[in-house]
């Protein structure tokens, strides 16, 4: 299910044009939750669409961000430095409403949010399906990116994500597990849990976390 954006805007960056799709509620917003996509897909991902539907009615504007490579129709994401440059260049547009901005992303987008959070003044980071390591290579850990964010971080991870199962994350990581979910939060039919239930669990956990952030809850 896709949610219709209130507004879409194009933002020029050194890496090319990026696009922000804005999802707003009827009343005043408490914060902007800006979420980037991963290296293998766009903002149509089930978790991003679920957040765009669930958060605005609860007082959080959602900004789904498409990186320049995706807007240009390319199929392969560029180097991390290029992703970070694109995200950094569009940050003023995300901050324009004058609200606290929670930086977020799924997979590669979560890494971008972590790497740039402190520099950009993000209030917190929402890391969806954080790729803790390449599949089958736990020794190549990216835990340092989570620890280095410098702001509160919530990780939402599928229970069978090959890029890092919940139990593999460092002690002290604030983490919500989506039971039976893979890297895209898809669950097998044998799990007896539907997509709607999994997405409700995900959005409920994110809302509870947002409501508890200092300077965000109203």
N, C-alpha and C positions, 0 to 999 in steps of 0.2 A: 504494500500500500504506500502510495506516494502522497505527501502533504504538499499543498500549494503554497509557494512563498508569497509573502506580501509584496516583496520588492527584490529585484536583482540588479546589482551594479557591477560594472567593470572597473578594475583598478590597475593602473599601469605599474609594473615592477621592472627591475633590471633584467628579470628572466622572461619578460613578456607579460601579456595581460592576464590577470587573475580575475576570478568572478566570485562575488559574495551574494548568496541568497539569504534574505532576511525573513525570519519567521517571528511575528510579534503577537502578543496577546492583546486583549481589549483594554486592559487597564495599564497603569504605570508599571514599568519594569524595574527590577532590583539590580539586575546585572545582565551583561551580554555573555553568553556561552558560545565561543567561537570554536568550531570543530572542523578540522581538515580531514581529508580522505587518506586512504592508504596508497601504496604503490601499485596495487593491482585492480583498483576500482575507483569509482567516484562517489558523489554525495548521495547516490541512490542506494547505498548500503543500508541494510535493514536497521542497524543500530542508529545510524545518523537520522534516518527518516523517523524512527520511533522517538528520538529526542526532540526532533522538530515538531512533532505532534503533541508530546506530553508536557514539555517545559513551558511554552508560552502561556498557557492558561494558569500556570502557577507563578507567574511573575518574572519569568526569565526569557529574554529575547535570545533566540538561537540564530547564529550566523554560520551557515554552512559554506565553507571555503573550498573553491576549486583552484588548485595550483595551476600556474601558467602552462605547464606541459600537458595537463589534462584539457585545458581550454583549447589548446592548439591542436587537439586530436591525436597527440602522440601516445604510443602504447607503452613506452618505457620511461620510468621516472629518472630524472637526472641525479647528479651527485648530491649528497647531503648539504653541502655548502650552497648549492643553487636552490634547494628547497628552503633552506633557512633564509636566504636572501629574499625570496619571493614572499615568505610569511612576514618577515620584518618590514618589507616595503608596504604591505597592505594593513599593517597594524594601526596606523592613524585612522583609517576608515572604520576599523572595529571599535576604536576608542572614541570616535566622534560623538556618539550619544551621551558621553559624559558619565558613563556608568562603570563600575568595576568590571574588568574583563577576565573571564576564566578561559584560559587557553586550553584547547583540547584537540584530539585527533584520534584516528584509529590507525594502528600499526605504524607505518612510517610517519604518518601525521602526528602520532603521539610522541615519537622521538623528536620531531621538529619542535613541538610544544615544550618539551622538557629542556631541550638545548637552548631555547631562546627566552624562556619564561622570566628569568631574573633580569636580563638586559632590557626586556620590553616592559617590565612592570606588571606582569600578569598577576592577578590575585591568587590564582591556584591553577593546577593542571589536571585535566580529566584525560586519563590515558586508557583508551579502549583497545583491547587486544594488543597490549604492548609486546613487541617482538623481543623478548628477553634474550633470545639467542636464535641463530639459524636452526631449522629442524635437524635434530640428530647431532647438534654440535653445542652441547651445554657449556663447553669450555670457552666458547666465544661469547661471554656474557656482556650484555649492555646495561647491567644494573647500575653502572656509574652514571648513566644519563638520568636515571630516575633519582638517584641520590643527589645529583648535582643541580636539580631543578631550582632549589632554593626557596620553594614555596610549597604549600600543602599539595599533595598529589593523591588522587584516587585512581587506582587501577581496577578496571573491570575486565575480567579474564574468563574465557571459556574453560570449562573443566577438562577438556581434552585438546586444548590448543597445542599443536606441535611446536610452536614458537616459544613455549614456556607455559607449563601447567602451574596452577596457583601455588602448589606446594614448593615450587622451585624458586619463588621470589624471596628476597632477603627478609629476614625477621624484622618486623616493625613496619613492613609495607602495608599501607591501608589498601585493602583489596576486597572486592566483591566478586564472588565466583558465580558465573552463569552455568548451572549444572548441565553437563553433557554437551556444552557448546564447543564448536571448533573455532578456528581463527576468525571466521565470519559470523560466529554465534549461531550457526545452523546446528540443529539437534536431530539425531536420527529418530526415525519413527518408533524404534524399539524402546526409546527412552520414556515414552508415555507422556511426554511434555510437548505441547505445541509451541509454535513460534510466538503466538500472542502472549502466552504465559511467560516465556523467556524474556521477551521484550518488556513486559510489565515489571518483571523482576529487575531488569536493568535500569529502566527509567525510574522505578521507585527508589532504588539505591542511590542513583545520581541526585534525585530530588532531595532525599534525606541529607545527603552530604552537602549539597549546596545550601540548604536551609541552616546548616550548622556552621557555615563559614563566617568568621568574624568579618564585619564590614560589608556583608552581602545580605544576610537575613534581615527582613524588615518587620 
